[in-house]
Amino acid sequence: MREALHASHADDRGEHEQAIKRLHAEYEQLQNRINAAYVDKLEGVVDAAAFGRMSSQWREQQNHCVREIERNQRADKRYMDQGVQLLELAQNAQKLFERREPREKRRLLNFLLSNCTWRDGEIEAEFRQPFDLLAETNAAAKDCGTDNKGNSAESEIWRILEHVQELGIAA
């Protein structure tokens, strides 16, 4: 799963890089408009009030570009960090659980599980998002007998990470 995460991150990184490149080009185009309008103002083609309105509007669009660039850069980093943290939490959950006090164990179970029932002498539980997807992916990988390269589970990584980001989970 870790390798599938890295592979999906490469795809995601490419999308963020394309968005950043597009935003940089838009920023430069706006700067060129401001510069051209300034020259027009100096030559008397455009009055100062019109230049002020246009340049103010274009600078606001530039600020929007800068915010979007920063958002894409943060999202790219968070994607990988949160995915690795989630996988590490899932990998170490049993050890973490065993070392905790009963109150902390209950909090962890409430975080991971919902709708627990006792049926025919066994407990049945449903995992909360995104842990339900991890459980499904793990079961699918076992059923398919995949190797550790995540062949059957690779497509699930996207869904898991999207849910992690939506829920704002940082393990």
C-alpha positions as CSV (number, residue, x, y, z in Angstrom):
1,M,0.0,0.0,0.0
2,R,2.9,2.3,0.7
3,E,4.2,1.9,-2.8
4,A,0.7,2.5,-4.2
5,L,0.5,5.6,-2.1
6,H,3.8,6.9,-3.6
7,A,2.6,6.1,-7.1
8,S,-0.7,7.9,-6.6
9,H,1.1,10.8,-5.0
10,A,3.2,11.1,-8.2
11,D,0.0,11.5,-10.2
12,D,-1.4,14.0,-7.8
13,R,1.8,15.9,-7.7
14,G,1.6,16.2,-11.5
15,E,-1.8,17.7,-11.3
16,H,-0.7,20.2,-8.7
17,E,2.3,21.2,-10.7
18,Q,0.2,21.7,-13.8
19,A,-2.2,23.9,-11.8
20,I,0.7,25.9,-10.4
21,K,2.2,26.4,-13.8
22,R,-1.2,27.6,-15.2
23,L,-1.6,30.0,-12.2
24,H,1.9,31.4,-12.7
25,A,1.1,32.0,-16.4
26,E,-2.1,33.7,-15.4
27,Y,-0.3,35.9,-12.9
28,E,2.3,36.9,-15.5
29,Q,-0.5,37.7,-18.0
30,L,-2.1,40.0,-15.4
31,Q,1.2,41.7,-14.7
32,N,1.7,42.3,-18.4
33,R,-1.8,44.0,-18.5
34,I,-0.9,46.2,-15.6
35,N,2.4,47.2,-17.2
36,A,0.7,47.9,-20.5
37,A,-2.1,49.9,-18.9
38,Y,0.6,51.9,-16.9
39,V,2.3,52.8,-20.2
40,D,-1.1,53.8,-21.6
41,K,-1.6,56.0,-18.5
42,L,1.8,57.7,-18.9
43,E,1.0,58.3,-22.6
44,G,-2.4,59.7,-21.8
45,V,-4.3,57.0,-23.5
46,V,-5.9,55.9,-20.2
47,D,-6.8,58.3,-17.4
48,A,-5.6,57.8,-13.9
49,A,-9.0,56.8,-12.5
50,A,-9.5,54.1,-15.2
51,F,-5.9,52.8,-14.6
52,G,-6.6,52.7,-10.9
53,R,-9.8,50.6,-11.4
54,M,-8.2,48.2,-13.9
55,S,-5.0,47.7,-12.0
56,S,-6.8,47.2,-8.7
57,Q,-9.0,44.5,-10.3
58,W,-6.0,42.8,-11.9
59,R,-4.0,42.9,-8.7
60,E,-6.9,41.3,-6.8
61,Q,-6.8,38.5,-9.5
62,Q,-3.1,38.2,-9.0
63,N,-3.6,37.8,-5.2
64,H,-6.1,35.1,-6.0
65,C,-3.5,33.3,-8.1
66,V,-1.0,33.6,-5.3
67,R,-3.5,32.1,-2.8
68,E,-4.3,29.2,-5.2
69,I,-0.6,28.5,-5.8
70,E,0.0,28.3,-2.0
71,R,-3.1,26.1,-1.6
72,N,-1.8,23.7,-4.3
73,Q,1.6,23.6,-2.7
74,R,0.2,22.8,0.8
75,A,-2.2,20.2,-0.6
76,D,0.6,18.4,-2.4
77,K,2.6,18.1,0.8
78,R,-0.4,17.2,3.0
79,Y,-1.5,14.5,0.7
80,M,1.7,12.4,1.2
81,D,2.1,13.3,4.9
82,Q,-1.5,12.3,5.8
83,G,-1.4,9.2,3.7
84,V,1.8,8.0,5.4
85,Q,0.5,8.9,8.8
86,L,-2.7,7.0,8.1
87,L,-0.9,3.9,7.0
88,E,1.5,4.0,10.0
89,L,-1.5,4.4,12.3
90,A,-3.2,1.4,10.7
91,Q,0.0,-0.6,10.9
92,N,0.7,0.2,14.5
93,A,-2.9,0.3,15.8
94,Q,-2.8,-3.0,17.7
95,K,0.5,-2.1,19.5
96,L,-0.9,1.4,20.4
97,F,-4.1,-0.1,21.6
98,E,-2.4,-2.7,23.8
99,R,-0.3,-0.1,25.6
100,R,-3.2,2.3,26.5
101,E,-5.3,2.8,29.6
102,P,-8.9,1.6,29.4
103,R,-10.2,5.2,28.9
104,E,-7.8,5.8,26.0
105,K,-8.7,2.4,24.5
106,R,-12.4,3.4,24.5
107,R,-11.6,6.7,22.8
108,L,-9.6,4.9,20.1
109,L,-12.4,2.4,19.5
110,N,-14.9,5.2,19.3
111,F,-12.6,6.9,16.7
112,L,-12.3,3.8,14.6
113,L,-15.6,2.0,15.0
114,S,-19.3,2.7,14.9
115,N,-22.5,0.6,15.3
116,C,-20.9,-2.2,17.4
117,T,-23.3,-5.1,18.1
118,W,-23.0,-8.4,19.9
119,R,-24.4,-11.2,17.7
120,D,-24.1,-15.0,18.3
121,G,-21.4,-14.6,20.8
122,E,-19.2,-12.4,18.6
123,I,-18.8,-8.7,18.3
124,E,-19.6,-7.1,15.0
125,A,-18.4,-3.6,14.2
126,E,-18.3,-1.2,11.4
127,F,-15.3,1.0,10.8
128,R,-15.6,4.7,10.4
129,Q,-14.3,6.5,7.4
130,P,-11.6,6.2,6.1
131,F,-10.7,3.1,8.1
132,D,-13.6,1.2,6.4
133,L,-11.8,1.7,3.1
134,L,-8.5,0.4,4.6
135,A,-10.3,-2.7,5.9
136,E,-12.0,-3.3,2.5
137,T,-8.7,-2.8,0.7
138,N,-6.9,-5.2,3.0
139,A,-9.6,-7.8,2.6
140,A,-9.6,-7.4,-1.2
141,A,-5.8,-7.8,-1.3
142,K,-6.0,-11.0,0.8
143,D,-8.8,-12.4,-1.4
144,C,-6.9,-11.6,-4.6
145,G,-3.6,-12.9,-3.2
146,T,-1.8,-9.8,-4.4
147,D,1.8,-9.1,-3.7
148,N,2.9,-6.1,-1.6
149,K,2.9,-3.8,-4.7
150,G,-0.7,-3.0,-4.1
151,N,-1.9,-4.2,-7.5
152,S,-5.6,-4.7,-6.5
153,A,-5.5,-2.1,-3.7
154,E,-3.9,0.7,-5.7
155,S,-7.1,2.1,-7.0
156,E,-8.5,2.2,-3.4
157,I,-5.6,4.5,-2.2
158,W,-7.2,7.5,-4.0
159,R,-10.5,6.9,-2.2
160,I,-8.8,6.5,1.1
161,L,-6.7,9.7,0.8
162,E,-9.7,11.7,-0.5
163,H,-11.6,10.7,2.6
164,V,-8.7,11.5,4.9
165,Q,-8.4,15.0,3.4
166,E,-12.2,15.6,3.6
167,L,-12.2,14.6,7.2
168,G,-9.1,16.5,8.1
169,I,-7.6,13.5,9.8
170,A,-3.9,13.8,10.9
171,A,-2.9,10.6,12.7
